[in-house]
Amino acid sequence: MLLQELGVGVIHTYIRFLYDNFMRGNDQLSNRFRFVSSSLVNKALICREPDSCREYLVKRFMASSTNNLYLWPYNSGCHWLLLAIDPLKEVVYFLNSIDGEWTNYPDMKQLVDTSIKVFRSQRQARVPRTKSSNITWIKVQCPL
C-alpha cells in the first residue's frame, strides 16, 4: 500500500466534519474554539511572507472579544502538528505525534510568539516583567 501525504483540504474537511458532528449546537464549546487556516499560514508562507502571516494571526486573535482557543493544524513540510493557542493567557499547546519538540520548528515558534506579543501590545495588556518575554508552551501527550 502506497501512503500519500494528506493535503490541507483533507485536514480542513476533517476538522469541519468533527466540528459539525461534535461541536455544533453545544454553545459552551462551539463559542470557545476558533480555527487558523493552514492554507493562509504554513511553513512556505512563513518563510516567504512572515509579516503577512503574523498580521493574519493577530487579526484572528483581535477579532474575538472572549477567551478563545485557536486550533492550528500546521504542516512542517512533511508532517502535521496541531497547535492550540490561547492568546489571552499566552499559552500554546503543542501536539506532535512523532514526539518532537516545538524547538524543532523555529519559524513556527517565532511566528506564534511574535503574534502573541503584538496581540498583547494592541490590546494594551499589562504583563508582569517576569512574564513579558515568556510565552508558555506546553507539550501535550498524544498517541505516537
N, CA, C and O atoms as CSV, one atom per row, in Angstrom:
chain,resi,resn,atom,element,x,y,z
A,1,MET,N,N,0.848,-1.175,0.000
A,1,MET,CA,C,0.000,0.000,0.000
A,1,MET,C,C,0.895,1.240,0.000
A,1,MET,O,O,1.810,1.342,0.817
A,2,LEU,N,N,0.642,2.160,-0.889
A,2,LEU,CA,C,1.399,3.397,-1.001
A,2,LEU,C,C,0.713,4.484,-0.181
A,2,LEU,O,O,-0.464,4.782,-0.389
A,3,LEU,N,N,1.454,5.069,0.747
A,3,LEU,CA,C,0.913,6.142,1.572
A,3,LEU,C,C,1.184,7.477,0.914
A,3,LEU,O,O,2.284,7.720,0.418
A,4,GLN,N,N,0.185,8.343,0.907
A,4,GLN,CA,C,0.342,9.676,0.353
A,4,GLN,C,C,0.109,10.708,1.445
A,4,GLN,O,O,-0.677,10.498,2.369
A,5,GLU,N,N,0.814,11.827,1.315
A,5,GLU,CA,C,0.665,12.905,2.285
A,5,GLU,C,C,-0.729,13.516,2.169
A,5,GLU,O,O,-1.243,13.710,1.067
A,6,LEU,N,N,-1.327,13.813,3.307
A,6,LEU,CA,C,-2.634,14.470,3.322
A,6,LEU,C,C,-2.468,15.935,2.950
A,6,LEU,O,O,-1.545,16.599,3.421
A,7,GLY,N,N,-3.342,16.427,2.124
A,7,GLY,CA,C,-3.317,17.828,1.748
A,7,GLY,C,C,-4.098,18.674,2.735
A,7,GLY,O,O,-4.851,18.153,3.557
A,8,VAL,N,N,-3.911,19.983,2.645
A,8,VAL,CA,C,-4.581,20.904,3.552
A,8,VAL,C,C,-6.102,20.802,3.409
A,8,VAL,O,O,-6.819,20.955,4.398
A,9,GLY,N,N,-6.603,20.549,2.211
A,9,GLY,CA,C,-8.049,20.411,2.003
A,9,GLY,C,C,-8.629,19.247,2.784
A,9,GLY,O,O,-9.725,19.354,3.332
A,10,VAL,N,N,-7.905,18.132,2.841
A,10,VAL,CA,C,-8.357,16.959,3.593
A,10,VAL,C,C,-8.404,17.275,5.087
A,10,VAL,O,O,-9.365,16.927,5.772
A,11,ILE,N,N,-7.367,17.931,5.580
A,11,ILE,CA,C,-7.313,18.283,7.009
A,11,ILE,C,C,-8.471,19.225,7.352
A,11,ILE,O,O,-9.151,19.022,8.358
A,12,HIS,N,N,-8.699,20.242,6.535
A,12,HIS,CA,C,-9.796,21.185,6.800
A,12,HIS,C,C,-11.153,20.492,6.746
A,12,HIS,O,O,-12.032,20.785,7.556
A,13,THR,N,N,-11.327,19.578,5.801
A,13,THR,CA,C,-12.587,18.840,5.703
A,13,THR,C,C,-12.802,17.992,6.947
A,13,THR,O,O,-13.918,17.924,7.463
A,14,TYR,N,N,-11.761,17.352,7.430
A,14,TYR,CA,C,-11.856,16.517,8.634
A,14,TYR,C,C,-12.194,17.378,9.860
A,14,TYR,O,O,-13.038,17.004,10.674
A,15,ILE,N,N,-11.536,18.519,9.981
A,15,ILE,CA,C,-11.829,19.419,11.105
A,15,ILE,C,C,-13.282,19.871,11.043
A,15,ILE,O,O,-13.969,19.897,12.064
A,16,ARG,N,N,-13.750,20.225,9.858
A,16,ARG,CA,C,-15.141,20.665,9.699
A,16,ARG,C,C,-16.112,19.546,10.063
A,16,ARG,O,O,-17.123,19.792,10.721
A,17,PHE,N,N,-15.809,18.310,9.637
A,17,PHE,CA,C,-16.639,17.162,9.979
A,17,PHE,C,C,-16.729,16.997,11.499
A,17,PHE,O,O,-17.814,16.809,12.049
A,18,LEU,N,N,-15.573,17.070,12.169
A,18,LEU,CA,C,-15.565,16.934,13.635
A,18,LEU,C,C,-16.368,18.059,14.287
A,18,LEU,O,O,-17.141,17.824,15.216
A,19,TYR,N,N,-16.180,19.262,13.798
A,19,TYR,CA,C,-16.914,20.400,14.348
A,19,TYR,C,C,-18.418,20.218,14.170
A,19,TYR,O,O,-19.181,20.380,15.122
A,20,ASP,N,N,-18.847,19.882,12.949
A,20,ASP,CA,C,-20.273,19.723,12.665
A,20,ASP,C,C,-20.907,18.620,13.502
A,20,ASP,O,O,-22.053,18.749,13.932
A,21,ASN,N,N,-20.173,17.542,13.734
A,21,ASN,CA,C,-20.736,16.396,14.433
A,21,ASN,C,C,-20.609,16.452,15.952
A,21,ASN,O,O,-21.404,15.836,16.662
A,22,PHE,N,N,-19.619,17.182,16.456
A,22,PHE,CA,C,-19.409,17.157,17.903
A,22,PHE,C,C,-19.549,18.511,18.587
A,22,PHE,O,O,-19.770,18.570,19.796
A,23,MET,N,N,-19.424,19.591,17.839
A,23,MET,CA,C,-19.421,20.901,18.476
A,23,MET,C,C,-20.684,21.709,18.197
A,23,MET,O,O,-21.197,22.378,19.094
A,24,ARG,N,N,-21.180,21.656,16.993
A,24,ARG,CA,C,-22.321,22.484,16.605
A,24,ARG,C,C,-23.501,22.181,17.519
A,24,ARG,O,O,-23.836,21.019,17.748
A,25,GLY,N,N,-24.116,23.207,18.029
A,25,GLY,CA,C,-25.248,23.036,18.933
A,25,GLY,C,C,-24.849,23.054,20.393
A,25,GLY,O,O,-25.704,23.243,21.258
A,26,ASN,N,N,-23.588,22.865,20.688
A,26,ASN,CA,C,-23.094,22.933,22.054
A,26,ASN,C,C,-22.481,24.326,22.236
A,26,ASN,O,O,-21.291,24.527,21.994
A,27,ASP,N,N,-23.309,25.280,22.664
A,27,ASP,CA,C,-22.880,26.672,22.717
A,27,ASP,C,C,-21.678,26.893,23.617
A,27,ASP,O,O,-20.838,27.744,23.324
A,28,GLN,N,N,-21.579,26.145,24.704
A,28,GLN,CA,C,-20.428,26.313,25.591
A,28,GLN,C,C,-19.129,26.004,24.854
A,28,GLN,O,O,-18.147,26.730,25.006
A,29,LEU,N,N,-19.112,24.951,24.071
A,29,LEU,CA,C,-17.895,24.581,23.364
A,29,LEU,C,C,-17.732,25.301,22.037
A,29,LEU,O,O,-16.636,25.765,21.721
A,30,SER,N,N,-18.792,25.402,21.259
A,30,SER,CA,C,-18.645,25.950,19.906
A,30,SER,C,C,-18.230,27.416,19.913
A,30,SER,O,O,-17.595,27.875,18.964
A,31,ASN,N,N,-18.568,28.150,20.947
A,31,ASN,CA,C,-18.157,29.548,21.021
A,31,ASN,C,C,-16.748,29.714,21.552
A,31,ASN,O,O,-16.208,30.820,21.518
A,32,ARG,N,N,-16.148,28.662,22.035
A,32,ARG,CA,C,-14.804,28.706,22.621
A,32,ARG,C,C,-13.697,28.515,21.584
A,32,ARG,O,O,-12.598,29.046,21.746
A,33,PHE,N,N,-13.979,27.760,20.520
A,33,PHE,CA,C,-12.938,27.396,19.573
A,33,PHE,C,C,-13.004,28.218,18.297
A,33,PHE,O,O,-14.080,28.515,17.779
A,34,ARG,N,N,-11.826,28.576,17.807
A,34,ARG,CA,C,-11.653,29.242,16.522
A,34,ARG,C,C,-10.577,28.465,15.765
A,34,ARG,O,O,-9.860,27.654,16.351
A,35,PHE,N,N,-10.471,28.716,14.479
A,35,PHE,CA,C,-9.520,27.966,13.671
A,35,PHE,C,C,-8.590,28.914,12.926
A,35,PHE,O,O,-8.977,30.014,12.533
A,36,VAL,N,N,-7.358,28.460,12.744
A,36,VAL,CA,C,-6.374,29.162,11.929
A,36,VAL,C,C,-6.250,28.373,10.639
A,36,VAL,O,O,-6.060,27.157,10.671
A,37,SER,N,N,-6.354,29.041,9.519
A,37,SER,CA,C,-6.317,28.374,8.226
A,37,SER,C,C,-4.898,27.961,7.863
A,37,SER,O,O,-3.998,28.798,7.794
A,38,SER,N,N,-4.703,26.671,7.632
A,38,SER,CA,C,-3.396,26.148,7.240
A,38,SER,C,C,-2.997,26.609,5.847
A,38,SER,O,O,-1.815,26.610,5.504
A,39,SER,N,N,-3.967,26.996,5.056
A,39,SER,CA,C,-3.631,27.472,3.709
A,39,SER,C,C,-3.151,28.923,3.740
A,39,SER,O,O,-2.510,29.376,2.791
A,40,LEU,N,N,-3.451,29.661,4.815
A,40,LEU,CA,C,-3.025,31.056,4.933
A,40,LEU,C,C,-1.789,31.227,5.801
A,40,LEU,O,O,-1.094,32.238,5.703
A,41,VAL,N,N,-1.510,30.238,6.655
A,41,VAL,CA,C,-0.316,30.273,7.498
A,41,VAL,C,C,0.281,28.868,7.494
A,41,VAL,O,O,-0.230,27.955,8.143
A,42,ASN,N,N,1.372,28.717,6.749
A,42,ASN,CA,C,2.060,27.430,6.668
A,42,ASN,C,C,3.557,27.676,6.527
A,42,ASN,O,O,3.997,28.820,6.418
A,43,LYS,N,N,4.332,26.605,6.529
A,43,LYS,CA,C,5.785,26.742,6.515
A,43,LYS,C,C,6.284,27.572,5.326
A,43,LYS,O,O,7.129,28.452,5.494
A,44,ALA,N,N,5.766,27.293,4.134
A,44,ALA,CA,C,6.218,28.028,2.948
A,44,ALA,C,C,5.926,29.520,3.072
A,44,ALA,O,O,6.778,30.353,2.762
A,45,LEU,N,N,4.714,29.855,3.527
A,45,LEU,CA,C,4.358,31.276,3.663
A,45,LEU,C,C,5.118,31.949,4.800
A,45,LEU,O,O,5.478,33.122,4.699
A,46,ILE,N,N,5.363,31.213,5.878
A,46,ILE,CA,C,6.115,31.788,6.996
A,46,ILE,C,C,7.518,32.167,6.529
A,46,ILE,O,O,8.043,33.211,6.917
A,47,CYS,N,N,8.125,31.322,5.696
A,47,CYS,CA,C,9.473,31.620,5.183
A,47,CYS,C,C,9.454,32.744,4.160
A,47,CYS,O,O,10.373,33.562,4.122
A,48,ARG,N,N,8.413,32.794,3.327
A,48,ARG,CA,C,8.330,33.770,2.240
A,48,ARG,C,C,7.739,35.108,2.684
A,48,ARG,O,O,8.235,36.168,2.300
A,49,GLU,N,N,6.671,35.057,3.498
A,49,GLU,CA,C,5.938,36.266,3.884
A,49,GLU,C,C,5.609,36.256,5.379
A,49,GLU,O,O,4.436,36.201,5.751
A,50,PRO,N,N,6.624,36.308,6.233
A,50,PRO,CA,C,6.353,36.216,7.682
A,50,PRO,C,C,5.468,37.341,8.205
A,50,PRO,O,O,4.668,37.123,9.115
A,51,ASP,N,N,5.601,38.544,7.642
A,51,ASP,CA,C,4.801,39.674,8.127
A,51,ASP,C,C,3.318,39.469,7.854
A,51,ASP,O,O,2.485,39.770,8.709
A,52,SER,N,N,2.976,38.958,6.669
A,52,SER,CA,C,1.553,38.743,6.362
A,52,SER,C,C,0.980,37.610,7.215
A,52,SER,O,O,-0.192,37.652,7.589
A,53,CYS,N,N,1.791,36.601,7.525
A,53,CYS,CA,C,1.329,35.521,8.411
A,53,CYS,C,C,1.077,36.055,9.818
A,53,CYS,O,O,0.075,35.718,10.448
A,54,ARG,N,N,1.994,36.891,10.305
A,54,ARG,CA,C,1.815,37.478,11.639
A,54,ARG,C,C,0.573,38.358,11.678
A,54,ARG,O,O,-0.206,38.297,12.630
A,55,GLU,N,N,0.386,39.178,10.644
A,55,GLU,CA,C,-0.790,40.053,10.588
A,55,GLU,C,C,-2.080,39.241,10.590
A,55,GLU,O,O,-3.052,39.618,11.245
A,56,TYR,N,N,-2.094,38.130,9.861
A,56,TYR,CA,C,-3.278,37.269,9.832
A,56,TYR,C,C,-3.575,36.722,11.228
A,56,TYR,O,O,-4.717,36.779,11.685
A,57,LEU,N,N,-2.552,36.193,11.908
A,57,LEU,CA,C,-2.776,35.643,13.253
A,57,LEU,C,C,-3.260,36.712,14.222
A,57,LEU,O,O,-4.208,36.483,14.973
A,58,VAL,N,N,-2.628,37.863,14.213
A,58,VAL,CA,C,-3.027,38.940,15.131
A,58,VAL,C,C,-4.457,39.369,14.844
A,58,VAL,O,O,-5.239,39.588,15.769
A,59,LYS,N,N,-4.803,39.490,13.568
A,59,LYS,CA,C,-6.166,39.870,13.197
A,59,LYS,C,C,-7.163,38.830,13.695
A,59,LYS,O,O,-8.238,39.190,14.174
A,60,ARG,N,N,-6.822,37.540,13.588
A,60,ARG,CA,C,-7.698,36.477,14.095
A,60,ARG,C,C,-7.856,36.616,15.615
A,60,ARG,O,O,-8.964,36.504,16.139
A,61,PHE,N,N,-6.756,36.858,16.310
A,61,PHE,CA,C,-6.811,36.990,17.769
A,61,PHE,C,C,-7.637,38.211,18.180
A,61,PHE,O,O,-8.400,38.141,19.143
A,62,MET,N,N,-7.495,39.317,17.468
A,62,MET,CA,C,-8.190,40.559,17.818
A,62,MET,C,C,-9.679,40.501,17.494
A,62,MET,O,O,-10.464,41.252,18.073
A,63,ALA,N,N,-10.075,39.632,16.591
A,63,ALA,CA,C,-11.478,39.570,16.149
A,63,ALA,C,C,-12.410,39.035,17.227
A,63,ALA,O,O,-13.628,39.164,17.103
A,64,SER,N,N,-11.878,38.454,18.252
A,64,SER,CA,C,-12.712,37.852,19.281
A,64,SER,C,C,-12.607,38.634,20.582
A,64,SER,O,O,-11.519,39.041,20.991
A,65,SER,N,N,-13.738,38.835,21.221
A,65,SER,CA,C,-13.739,39.559,22.495
A,65,SER,C,C,-13.749,38.603,23.689
A,65,SER,O,O,-13.642,39.035,24.837
A,66,THR,N,N,-13.876,37.314,23.414
A,66,THR,CA,C,-13.907,36.337,24.504
A,66,THR,C,C,-12.627,35.519,24.509
A,66,THR,O,O,-11.799,35.619,23.604
A,67,ASN,N,N,-12.487,34.718,25.535
A,67,ASN,CA,C,-11.314,33.861,25.676
A,67,ASN,C,C,-11.473,32.638,24.777
A,67,ASN,O,O,-12.161,31.681,25.133
A,68,ASN,N,N,-10.827,32.677,23.606
A,68,ASN,CA,C,-10.941,31.585,22.650
A,68,ASN,C,C,-9.659,30.775,22.574
A,68,ASN,O,O,-8.574,31.247,22.917
A,69,LEU,N,N,-9.816,29.552,22.117
A,69,LEU,CA,C,-8.695,28.676,21.840
A,69,LEU,C,C,-8.642,28.516,20.325
A,69,LEU,O,O,-9.614,28.073,19.712
A,70,TYR,N,N,-7.514,28.873,19.722
A,70,TYR,CA,C,-7.347,28.820,18.276
A,70,TYR,C,C,-6.624,27.531,17.904
A,70,TYR,O,O,-5.497,27.295,18.340
A,71,LEU,N,N,-7.271,26.707,17.104
A,71,LEU,CA,C,-6.686,25.451,16.660
A,71,LEU,C,C,-6.027,25.671,15.305
A,71,LEU,O,O,-6.645,26.176,14.368
A,72,TRP,N,N,-4.761,25.281,15.225
A,72,TRP,CA,C,-3.995,25.484,14.004
A,72,TRP,C,C,-3.291,24.198,13.604
A,72,TRP,O,O,-2.273,23.844,14.199
A,73,PRO,N,N,-3.817,23.489,12.603
A,73,PRO,CA,C,-3.073,22.351,12.056
A,73,PRO,C,C,-1.929,22.908,11.222
A,73,PRO,O,O,-2.161,23.660,10.275
A,74,TYR,N,N,-0.714,22.550,11.560
A,74,TYR,CA,C,0.474,23.113,10.921
A,74,TYR,C,C,1.253,22.013,10.217
A,74,TYR,O,O,1.578,20.986,10.813
A,75,ASN,N,N,1.547,22.240,8.943
A,75,ASN,CA,C,2.334,21.284,8.184
A,75,ASN,C,C,3.766,21.796,8.134
A,75,ASN,O,O,4.036,22.870,7.597
A,76,SER,N,N,4.678,21.015,8.699
A,76,SER,CA,C,6.085,21.415,8.763
A,76,SER,C,C,6.809,21.184,7.442
A,76,SER,O,O,8.003,21.460,7.329
A,77,GLY,N,N,6.101,20.685,6.461
A,77,GLY,CA,C,6.701,20.369,5.172
A,77,GLY,C,C,6.572,18.891,4.862
A,77,GLY,O,O,6.472,18.489,3.703
A,78,CYS,N,N,6.575,18.090,5.918
A,78,CYS,CA,C,6.431,16.643,5.715
A,78,CYS,C,C,5.663,15.985,6.859
A,78,CYS,O,O,5.568,14.759,6.925
A,79,HIS,N,N,5.124,16.792,7.746
A,79,HIS,CA,C,4.460,16.227,8.931
A,79,HIS,C,C,3.466,17.256,9.475
A,79,HIS,O,O,3.748,18.454,9.493
A,80,TRP,N,N,2.300,16.774,9.918
A,80,TRP,CA,C,1.285,17.650,10.507
A,80,TRP,C,C,1.431,17.692,12.017
A,80,TRP,O,O,1.651,16.666,12.661
A,81,LEU,N,N,1.307,18.891,12.576
A,81,LEU,CA,C,1.281,19.131,14.023
A,81,LEU,C,C,-0.032,19.834,14.327
A,81,LEU,O,O,-0.714,20.305,13.417
A,82,LEU,N,N,-0.381,19.905,15.578
A,82,LEU,CA,C,-1.548,20.690,15.966
A,82,LEU,C,C,-1.141,21.630,17.088
A,82,LEU,O,O,-0.550,21.217,18.086
A,83,LEU,N,N,-1.470,22.907,16.903
A,83,LEU,CA,C,-1.267,23.900,17.948
A,83,LEU,C,C,-2.632,24.360,18.426
A,83,LEU,O,O,-3.540,24.571,17.622
A,84,ALA,N,N,-2.775,24.512,19.718
A,84,ALA,CA,C,-3.960,25.124,20.310
A,84,ALA,C,C,-3.445,26.358,21.044
A,84,ALA,O,O,-2.729,26.250,22.039
A,85,ILE,N,N,-3.818,27.521,20.543
A,85,ILE,CA,C,-3.257,28.787,21.030
A,85,ILE,C,C,-4.310,29.540,21.826
A,85,ILE,O,O,-5.408,29.804,21.336
A,86,ASP,N,N,-3.958,29.883,23.065
A,86,ASP,CA,C,-4.803,30.727,23.902
A,86,ASP,C,C,-4.093,32.079,24.028
A,86,ASP,O,O,-3.267,32.260,24.923
A,87,PRO,N,N,-4.406,33.027,23.140
A,87,PRO,CA,C,-3.647,34.277,23.133
A,87,PRO,C,C,-3.840,35.146,24.371
A,87,PRO,O,O,-2.930,35.891,24.738
A,88,LEU,N,N,-4.996,35.073,25.025
A,88,LEU,CA,C,-5.200,35.883,26.236
A,88,LEU,C,C,-4.357,35.384,27.400
A,88,LEU,O,O,-3.773,36.180,28.135
A,89,LYS,N,N,-4.294,34.082,27.566
A,89,LYS,CA,C,-3.471,33.503,28.643
A,89,LYS,C,C,-2.017,33.347,28.222
A,89,LYS,O,O,-1.153,33.040,29.043
A,90,GLU,N,N,-1.751,33.562,26.923
A,90,GLU,CA,C,-0.415,33.439,26.352
A,90,GLU,C,C,0.157,32.040,26.567
A,90,GLU,O,O,1.283,31.856,27.029
A,91,VAL,N,N,-0.677,31.067,26.208
A,91,VAL,CA,C,-0.293,29.655,26.325
A,91,VAL,C,C,-0.504,28.992,24.970
A,91,VAL,O,O,-1.515,29.215,24.305
A,92,VAL,N,N,0.468,28.175,24.574
A,92,VAL,CA,C,0.377,27.420,23.329
A,92,VAL,C,C,0.511,25.944,23.680
A,92,VAL,O,O,1.503,25.518,24.271
A,93,TYR,N,N,-0.514,25.168,23.303
A,93,TYR,CA,C,-0.483,23.726,23.499
A,93,TYR,C,C,-0.006,23.100,22.195
A,93,TYR,O,O,-0.532,23.405,21.124
A,94,PHE,N,N,0.991,22.225,22.288
A,94,PHE,CA,C,1.668,21.665,21.126
A,94,PHE,C,C,1.455,20.155,21.099
A,94,PHE,O,O,1.841,19.453,22.033
A,95,LEU,N,N,0.841,19.659,20.027
A,95,LEU,CA,C,0.615,18.213,19.874
A,95,LEU,C,C,1.384,17.732,18.654
A,95,LEU,O,O,1.210,18.249,17.550
A,96,ASN,N,N,2.245,16.727,18.870
A,96,ASN,CA,C,3.071,16.203,17.795
A,96,ASN,C,C,3.137,14.690,17.927
A,96,ASN,O,O,3.637,14.169,18.923
A,97,SER,N,N,2.636,13.994,16.929
A,97,SER,CA,C,2.563,12.527,17.007
A,97,SER,C,C,3.905,11.833,16.794
A,97,SER,O,O,3.987,10.616,16.962
A,98,ILE,N,N,4.958,12.564,16.429
A,98,ILE,CA,C,6.269,11.917,16.300
A,98,ILE,C,C,7.191,12.297,17.452
A,98,ILE,O,O,8.402,12.084,17.381
A,99,ASP,N,N,6.627,12.849,18.497
A,99,ASP,CA,C,7.343,13.117,19.744
A,99,ASP,C,C,8.460,14.142,19.616
A,99,ASP,O,O,9.427,14.087,20.375
A,100,GLY,N,N,8.354,15.067,18.683
A,100,GLY,CA,C,9.347,16.129,18.577
A,100,GLY,C,C,8.975,17.307,19.457
A,100,GLY,O,O,7.845,17.409,19.937
A,101,GLU,N,N,9.922,18.180,19.661
A,101,GLU,CA,C,9.705,19.384,20.468
A,101,GLU,C,C,9.373,20.569,19.562
A,101,GLU,O,O,9.680,20.547,18.370
A,102,TRP,N,N,8.747,21.600,20.126
A,102,TRP,CA,C,8.430,22.792,19.337
A,102,TRP,C,C,9.699,23.521,18.909
A,102,TRP,O,O,9.678,24.284,17.943
A,103,THR,N,N,10.786,23.298,19.609
A,103,THR,CA,C,12.050,23.935,19.237
A,103,THR,C,C,12.579,23.405,17.901
A,103,THR,O,O,13.471,24.010,17.308
A,104,ASN,N,N,12.041,22.286,17.427
A,104,ASN,CA,C,12.424,21.746,16.113
A,104,ASN,C,C,11.785,22.537,14.980
A,104,ASN,O,O,12.103,22.307,13.814
A,105,TYR,N,N,10.887,23.466,15.305
A,105,TYR,CA,C,10.154,24.255,14.316
A,105,TYR,C,C,10.318,25.740,14.649
A,105,TYR,O,O,9.347,26.400,15.019
A,106,PRO,N,N,11.546,26.274,14.519
A,106,PRO,CA,C,11.808,27.649,14.990
A,106,PRO,C,C,11.007,28.724,14.255
A,106,PRO,O,O,10.610,29.713,14.871
A,107,ASP,N,N,10.761,28.553,12.958
A,107,ASP,CA,C,9.988,29.561,12.225
A,107,ASP,C,C,8.562,29.650,12.751
A,107,ASP,O,O,8.023,30.742,12.928
A,108,MET,N,N,7.951,28.482,13.003
A,108,MET,CA,C,6.589,28.427,13.531
A,108,MET,C,C,6.549,29.042,14.933
A,108,MET,O,O,5.680,29.858,15.240
A,109,LYS,N,N,7.495,28.641,15.770
A,109,LYS,CA,C,7.518,29.134,17.148
A,109,LYS,C,C,7.709,30.651,17.192
A,109,LYS,O,O,7.028,31.345,17.947
A,110,GLN,N,N,8.627,31.153,16.391
A,110,GLN,CA,C,8.864,32.599,16.370
A,110,GLN,C,C,7.626,33.354,15.888
A,110,GLN,O,O,7.295,34.411,16.427
A,111,LEU,N,N,6.945,32.820,14.881
A,111,LEU,CA,C,5.727,33.460,14.380
A,111,LEU,C,C,4.661,33.529,15.469
A,111,LEU,O,O,4.050,34.579,15.667
A,112,VAL,N,N,4.432,32.427,16.176
A,112,VAL,CA,C,3.410,32.396,17.218
A,112,VAL,C,C,3.783,33.340,18.359
A,112,VAL,O,O,2.951,34.123,18.817
A,113,ASP,N,N,5.034,33.267,18.819
A,113,ASP,CA,C,5.472,34.135,19.915
A,113,ASP,C,C,5.329,35.611,19.544
A,113,ASP,O,O,4.822,36.406,20.336
A,114,THR,N,N,5.772,35.973,18.351
A,114,THR,CA,C,5.685,37.366,17.902
A,114,THR,C,C,4.232,37.805,17.772
A,114,THR,O,O,3.880,38.917,18.167
A,115,SER,N,N,3.391,36.941,17.222
A,115,SER,CA,C,1.970,37.280,17.059
A,115,SER,C,C,1.304,37.517,18.402
A,115,SER,O,O,0.510,38.448,18.540
A,116,ILE,N,N,1.611,36.696,19.389
A,116,ILE,CA,C,1.031,36.874,20.724
A,116,ILE,C,C,1.525,38.180,21.345
A,116,ILE,O,O,0.751,38.885,21.993
A,117,LYS,N,N,2.800,38.510,21.157
A,117,LYS,CA,C,3.331,39.767,21.702
A,117,LYS,C,C,2.693,40.976,21.036
A,117,LYS,O,O,2.386,41.959,21.711
A,118,VAL,N,N,2.488,40.922,19.712
A,118,VAL,CA,C,1.823,42.021,19.012
A,118,VAL,C,C,0.378,42.124,19.488
A,118,VAL,O,O,-0.127,43.226,19.706
A,119,PHE,N,N,-0.289,40.986,19.649
A,119,PHE,CA,C,-1.661,40.960,20.168
A,119,PHE,C,C,-1.709,41.590,21.560
A,119,PHE,O,O,-2.604,42.379,21.862
A,120,ARG,N,N,-0.748,41.240,22.393
A,120,ARG,CA,C,-0.663,41.811,23.736
A,120,ARG,C,C,-0.531,43.325,23.663
A,120,ARG,O,O,-1.208,44.049,24.394
A,121,SER,N,N,0.324,43.794,22.797
A,121,SER,CA,C,0.553,45.225,22.641
A,121,SER,C,C,-0.696,45.940,22.128
A,121,SER,O,O,-1.048,47.008,22.629
A,122,GLN,N,N,-1.361,45.364,21.141
A,122,GLN,CA,C,-2.536,46.008,20.554
A,122,GLN,C,C,-3.706,46.081,21.518
A,122,GLN,O,O,-4.521,46.999,21.432
A,123,ARG,N,N,-3.797,45.142,22.422
A,123,ARG,CA,C,-4.893,45.215,23.392
A,123,ARG,C,C,-4.446,45.898,24.679
A,123,ARG,O,O,-5.200,45.980,25.648
A,124,GLN,N,N,-3.195,46.392,24.672
A,124,GLN,CA,C,-2.607,47.148,25.775
A,124,GLN,C,C,-2.686,46.399,27.100
A,124,GLN,O,O,-3.077,46.949,28.129
A,125,ALA,N,N,-2.304,45.134,27.039
A,125,ALA,CA,C,-2.324,44.291,28.242
A,125,ALA,C,C,-1.083,44.547,29.090
A,125,ALA,O,O,0.017,44.757,28.578
A,126,ARG,N,N,-1.289,44.522,30.356
A,126,ARG,CA,C,-0.171,44.637,31.290
A,126,ARG,C,C,0.235,43.241,31.702
A,126,ARG,O,O,-0.592,42.429,32.116
A,127,VAL,N,N,1.519,42.978,31.582
A,127,VAL,CA,C,2.049,41.657,31.876
A,127,VAL,C,C,3.187,41.819,32.870
A,127,VAL,O,O,4.010,42.719,32.709
A,128,PRO,N,N,3.258,40.966,33.903
A,128,PRO,CA,C,4.379,41.056,34.848
A,128,PRO,C,C,5.716,40.962,34.117
A,128,PRO,O,O,5.827,40.266,33.108
A,129,ARG,N,N,6.704,41.646,34.613
A,129,ARG,CA,C,8.020,41.666,33.988
A,129,ARG,C,C,8.589,40.258,33.785
A,129,ARG,O,O,9.247,39.999,32.778
A,130,THR,N,N,8.344,39.366,34.715
A,130,THR,CA,C,8.865,38.003,34.591
A,130,THR,C,C,8.191,37.249,33.453
A,130,THR,O,O,8.751,36.285,32.931
A,131,LYS,N,N,7.002,37.675,33.068
A,131,LYS,CA,C,6.239,37.014,32.009
A,131,LYS,C,C,6.399,37.717,30.660
A,131,LYS,O,O,6.049,37.152,29.624
A,132,SER,N,N,6.920,38.935,30.663
A,132,SER,CA,C,6.866,39.775,29.465
A,132,SER,C,C,7.482,39.144,28.223
A,132,SER,O,O,7.009,39.396,27.115
A,133,SER,N,N,8.513,38.338,28.376
A,133,SER,CA,C,9.115,37.741,27.189
A,133,SER,C,C,8.844,36.241,27.098
A,133,SER,O,O,9.267,35.588,26.144
A,134,ASN,N,N,8.150,35.707,28.071
A,134,ASN,CA,C,7.922,34.258,28.095
A,134,ASN,C,C,6.478,33.911,27.771
A,134,ASN,O,O,5.555,34.255,28.509
A,135,ILE,N,N,6.311,33.238,26.674
A,135,ILE,CA,C,5.016,32.676,26.333
A,135,ILE,C,C,5.106,31.205,26.685
A,135,ILE,O,O,6.087,30.545,26.344
A,136,THR,N,N,4.105,30.688,27.354
A,136,THR,CA,C,4.157,29.315,27.835
A,136,THR,C,C,3.807,28.333,26.726
A,136,THR,O,O,2.737,28.412,26.123
A,137,TRP,N,N,4.716,27.418,26.471
A,137,TRP,CA,C,4.481,26.329,25.510
A,137,TRP,C,C,4.357,25.034,26.295
A,137,TRP,O,O,5.225,24.698,27.101
A,138,ILE,N,N,3.283,24.319,26.055
A,138,ILE,CA,C,3.022,23.061,26.760
A,138,ILE,C,C,2.911,21.928,25.745
A,138,ILE,O,O,2.078,21.966,24.840
A,139,LYS,N,N,3.748,20.941,25.910
A,139,LYS,CA,C,3.683,19.770,25.038
A,139,LYS,C,C,2.619,18.823,25.586
A,139,LYS,O,O,2.718,18.352,26.719
A,140,VAL,N,N,1.609,18.552,24.776
A,140,VAL,CA,C,0.505,17.700,25.187
A,140,VAL,C,C,0.840,16.258,24.773
A,140,VAL,O,O,1.193,15.992,23.624
A,141,GLN,N,N,0.721,15.358,25.717
A,141,GLN,CA,C,0.959,13.942,25.405
A,141,GLN,C,C,-0.128,13.436,24.488
A,141,GLN,O,O,-1.314,13.551,24.799
A,142,CYS,N,N,0.266,12.878,23.364
A,142,CYS,CA,C,-0.708,12.351,22.418
A,142,CYS,C,C,-0.174,11.036,21.854
A,142,CYS,O,O,1.010,10.735,22.000
A,143,PRO,N,N,-1.035,10.254,21.213
A,143,PRO,CA,C,-0.557,8.977,20.651
A,143,PRO,C,C,0.570,9.202,19.645
A,143,PRO,O,O,0.537,10.148,18.859
A,144,LEU,N,N,1.556,8.325,19.683
A,144,LEU,CA,C,2.686,8.434,18.767
A,144,LEU,C,C,2.498,7.524,17.582
A,144,LEU,O,O,3.353,7.479,16.697
